[in-house]
Amino acid sequence: MYDYCVIGGGIVGVATAHRILERHPGASLLLVEKAGRLGLHQTGHNSGVIHSGIYYEPGSLKARLCVRGARLTKEFAAAHGIPFKECGKLLVATDAAEHARMLALYERSVANGVEVELLDAAELVRREPRVTGVGALFVASTGIIDYGKITRTLADDVRAAGGEIVLGAEIAAITETDSEVTISGPTGSWQASRLVVCAGLQADRMARLAGLDIDLRIVPFRGEYYQLPPERKDLVTTLIYPIPDPELPFLGVHLSPTIDGALTVGPNAVLGLAREGYRKGSVNLRDAREILGYRGFHRVAAANVRTGLREMRNSLFKRGYLAECRRYCPELTVADLLPREAGIRAQAVLRDGTLAHDFLLERTPRSVHVLNAPSPAATSALPIAEYITNRLDDFAQ
C-alpha cells in the first residue's frame, strides 16, 4: 500500500505529487494518468502565459494563489534552466465602456497586490504602434513559458524522489474505507492511505466514482486558436488582451507571443460536445448527453444566448473571429489567421446555472478532489499543490 496516490498527470497533479514528496521525503507515492503522456490536455493546450493575478476577486483562491504562483513558477524555471520571458501584458480598452471596466480592473489589481501602469491612448501607441485603443493597463510581470516543460521537470523530480508514475491507467472505481483508498481500472488496482484527484476534464466523474455528492458538472469549452505567419511574429512585443467581461470566466481573444517564437491569436469560447475531442466538430455521445441533459447548462445557455451565438458565429466564420482581433489590432487580415490546435477548458457549472469562478476543492476523510481548476491553474499549480498538501496533512491532526 502507498502512503499517497495522485490521479491525474496534468501540471496540478504532478505539482501536487512533487510537493507531497518535498514535505514528506521517503513517503511512498504513486501517480496514475489515463493518457499515454503527462500534460496532454489543459496543460498542453494553453497559451503558455504566466498570469499576474490581476483579474480575480480579491481574497479568492485564484487571486491569492495566482500572484504567488507567478513568482514560484519563475523561480522554479530559473532553478531548472527552463526558458521563460517577462514580456509584459497590455489590456486594451477600445471604447468608453471598456475604459470604465479598465479602471475598475485597475482597482482590483491594487487590491490583489499586482503592480500595474495606467496608460493613455498616446502612450499605448508609443509602446505598441500597431495596437489602438482609448487606454490600457500594462502589467510588466506577466510572462510566457512552456508548461509542458514545467510538468515534465516536476515529474523527473518526483521519480528522483522515489515516486512512481504509471501512464495509460484509466481509473474506473474508487473505494474508500476507514483505513485506505483503493483505485482500480482495466490495467490494475492500487491502495493508498491518502488520495488526491486532479482529473481536470473528468473531475466530476472521478468525484462521483468516489461517492461524493456534488452538485456540479464539468462542461467543456473549446478554445480555438490561430497562429500568425512567421513574417508577422513581430507584430507586437507584449501580450495584447482585451478588457474582460466581469460576468464571464473567459478573458477574450488575445495576441500571445509564445516562448518558442510564434505569435498566436485566441482563444474564443465555444461549447464542446466532447471533453477530449480537439478537432472541430468532435462529438462524444456520452459527453454530449450529459451536457445537454444537465439543468445547470440549460440555465447558463439561457442567460448567455447572445454571447453563445456570437462565439459560435466566430467559430464558423473566420471573419467574425477576425473582427474581435481587429478592435485592438486593425491591420490583421484573414490571411494572417493560420490553423493551430484548439484547447478545451474544463469549466464547472453548478445546477443553478452558476459558473464556478474560483478554484474548487472537496474532501472526504482520506481524499482531496480538485473539482474546478481552469486558468490560471497552470500559473498557480505550485501553490495549489501546497494548498492540497496542507489539506492532506490536516487529516493527520
N, C-alpha and C positions, 0 to 999 in steps of 0.2 A: 504493500500500500504506500502511496506517495503522501508526503506532507501537504503538497499543493498540486492542484491541477488547474490549468487555464484552457478554456475553449475559445479559440479564435486567434488567427495569426495575422491580423492587421496590426497597425502600429500601436493601438491601445493595448491589445492583448500581449504583444511581445514586450512592450514597455512595462507592463504590469509584472510579467514573469521576471524581467530584469530587476525591477525594484524589490520584489519579494526576496530574490537571492542576494541582493545587496544588503538588505536588512537582516536576513536570516542565512548567513553563509553556512554551507553544509546541509541545508534542507534539501530533501528530495522533491523535485518538481517536474511535472510533465505538461507540455503544451501540445494540444492537438488542433489541427487545422484541416478543414474539409477539402480545400483545394490542394493542387499539387505544388504550390509555392506560396511563400508568405507575401502578404500585402497585395493580393490580387485585386481586391475590389476597391473600396473607397480610398484606401491608402495609395493605390497605384493609379487612380483615375481622378486626380485633382490637379489644381493649377500650381501646386508647389509653393504656395505663399506662406511665409511666416507672419501670421496676423499679429497685430499690435494689441488688440483688445478694446478698440475704440467704440465698437458698436453696441456692446452688450449692457443689459440692465445692471446698474451699479449694485454691487453686493451679490449678484448671481454667481453661480459656479463658473459660467462662461467668462464673466468679467475677471474674476479672481484668478482662475487657472490659466486663462489665455495670456494675461500680462506676464505672469511668472513663467509660463511655458515658452514664450518667445525668448526670454533670456536663457532658460535652461537648454532649449534646442540649439541656440547658437553656441553655448558653452560646450555642449556635447559634440557638436560638429567640429568645433575648433580642436577639441582634445583628441578627436579620432581622424583628423585630416579629411573631413567631408566638406566639399566646397559649398559655400553659401555666399550670398551677396546682399548687403543692405542697400537696396536701390531706392527705397522710399516709395510712398504711395500718395497720389493726388486724388482726392474725392471731389469731383467737379459738379458744381451746381450750374444748370443750364437755363434756369428761369427764376422768377421771384419766389414761387412756391418752394422750389428746391433750395433756394438760398435760405429761406426761413428754417427749413428742416436741417440745413447745414449748420446753422447757428445753434440749434438745439443739440445737434450731434457734437458740436464743439464743447458744449457744457457737459455732456455725458463723458467725453474723453477726459476732461479735467477731473470729474468725479472718479473715473477709473484709473487715474494716475498715469495717463498716456500723454506724452509731450507732443503737441500739435501746433502748427502755424496756421493762422488765418491769412489767406491770400486774396487780393482783389483781382479783377479781370486782367489788369495790365501785368501784374506780377506772374499770374498764371501763364500768360502768353510768353513772357520773357523766359520762364523756365521750360515750357513745352510749347514751342512755336506752332505746332500742328494741332494743338488742342484748344478748344474755345469754350468759354463759359462766363458766367457773371461773377464767379468767385470759386474758391476751392479751399480745402483743408489739405495741408501737407503733413504726412506722418513719416518722419525720417527713419524710424526704427523698423518699418516693415521691410521684410526681406524675401528672398526666394531660395529654394533648396529642393533637393530630391528626397522626398520622404521614403521612397523605396530603399534608398541607401541607408537612411537612418534606421529603418526597420531591420535590414539585413545585418547592420553592425550591432544593433542591440541583440539580435539573435545569436550572433557569434559570441558575444559576451555571455549570454545565457548558457550556451553549450560549454564555454570555457569554465563557467562556474559550476558545472555538473548537471545542468538542466537538460532534459530530453525534449526533443521536438519531433513529433510524428505528423507527417503530411499525408493527405489522402484519407483522412479518418473522419468520416461523417458520423455524427452522433444522432442516434435515434431514440435513446432513452436516458433519463436522468432520475436516479432514485436516491433519496436522502433518508438516512436513519439518524438516530441519536449519536452514532459514533463515526459515521463515514458517509461519503457520497460516492455512488457508483455511476459511471457513464459508460455507455455501450453503443455499438453500431455494427455494421457489417464486417468491419476489419478488426474488432477486438473489444475488450471490456477492461476498464481500469477503475481502481478505487483510490480515493484520496480523503484526507482529513478535512481539507478545505477546497472549495471550488470557486473559480471566478469565470464568468461567462461574458465574453466580449464578442458577440456574434454579429454585430452590425446589421446587415440586411436580414438576418434570420433571428434577431434578438427576441422578438415577441414569441416566435415558435419555440425557441430554446427555453424561455421562461415558462411557457405553458407545459412543456415536457417535464419541467422541474416541479410542476404543481402550483406555480404562483397564480394568484387570482388577479390578473392585470386587466385594466380597463382601457387598453390601447391596442393599436395595430400599426405595424410598420407599413407605410405607403411609400413606394419608390418613386422618386422624381428624377427623370433623365436630365442631365445637364449636357447640352450639345455644344461642342467647341468647334471653332475653326482655327486654322493656322495661317498666318500671313506668309507670302512668298519670301524666300531668303533675302532678296534685294530690298524688302520692306521691313526687315527686322529692327532697323534703327529708327523707325518712325517715331518712337518715344523712348525715353531713357528711364522713366519711372513706371510703376504700375498706375493705370488710369481707371478709376472706379466712378460709377455714378453715385449720387446721394441715394441711399437705400430707402425704400418704403418701410417705415417702422412697423407696419401691420403684417409684413411678410418676413419669413425667415431667410429669404434669398437675397443676395447682395446686388443682383442685377448683372447685366452683361458688361464685362470689363476687358481692357487690354492688359495682358500679362506677359512681360518678358519671363523666360524660363531660364533655369540655371544652365541648360545645355545650349543656350544661344538662340532659341526660337522666340517668336512673338505670337501669342495666342489671343483669340477673341472668344469670350464666352464666360460662363455658360448661361443658357436660358434655363427654364424650369418647366418641363413637360411631364405630365403623369406618365409613369411607366407601367406597362402591363406584364412585365417580367422583372423580378427582383435582381436577377443576374444576367439579363439579356441586353447586351450593349449595342447590337445592331438596331438601326431604326426599324420600327415595325415589329420588334420582338414581342411575342406573346407567350406567356406560360399560363395554361388554363387554370391551374390551381391558384397561382398568384392573382390572376385577373378576377377569378370568382371571389376570392377573399376580399379584394379591394372593393369591387363593385357591389358586393353584398354587405358592406360594413356601413352602419348608420353614421358613424363619425365622418366617413368620407363623403357621404351624401351632403352632410351639413357643411363641410369645407367647400365642396363644389358649389353649393347654392350661394355661399357667401362670397365666392370669388369667381363668379361667372365671367365677368369682363376680363379679368386677369388671365384666367384659364384659356379663354378664346384667343386672346392676343398671343399667348405663348404658343398655342397650337398653330396659329397662323404663321408665326415667325419660324416655327419648326418646318412647316410645309413649304414656305416661300422665302427664299434666301433674301429677297429684297426687304421683306419686313424685318428680318433679323438685322440686316444692314442698317435700316433706319434707326434702330436702337443705338448702334455704334456711332452713326453719323451725327447724333445730337451733340456729342463732345469731340468727335474727330471727323470733320466733314469731308476730308479728302479721300476717305476709304471708298473703294468701289466693289462691286460684286466680284470682279476678277481677283480681288485680294483675299477672298474667303475660300481657302483651300480646306479639304476634309481633314478632320482629326477625330480620334476615337472619343466617344461620349463617356461621361461618368454617370454614376447613379448614386443619389443621396438617399440614405435611409432616414426617413422622417417619421417620427412617432406622432400619430394622430389619436387624440382621445375620443371617447364615444360621444362627447358633447360637441364635437367638431372643432375643438381647440387643437392647434398645432403646438406641440411641446417645444417651446423656445429654448429652454435650458437643458443642460446635461441632466439625465435622469437615471438614477440607480435604485434598485430594490435589493433587499437582502432576506435570506432565510437564516435559520440558526447556523448553517455551515456553508453558505454561499453568498456571493455578491453577483448581481446581474446588472450589466450596463444596458439600459433599455433605449436610451437616446443619446447618441454621441456623433452628430453631424459636425460640419465645420463650426468652430475651429478645433475639432478634436485632434487633428494631426499636430497642430501647433501646441496644443495643451496636453499631449499624450504623457509627457514625463510627470507633470503634477497630477494628472488624472490617476496615473499609476500609483503615485504616493498616496492619494486620497483613498484609492481602493485598498491599498495595503494597510492603511490605518484602520479601515473598516474591518478587515480580516483580523487584525490584531485585537480589535475590540472584543472579538469572540472569546479570546483567552482571558479577558478581565473577569 
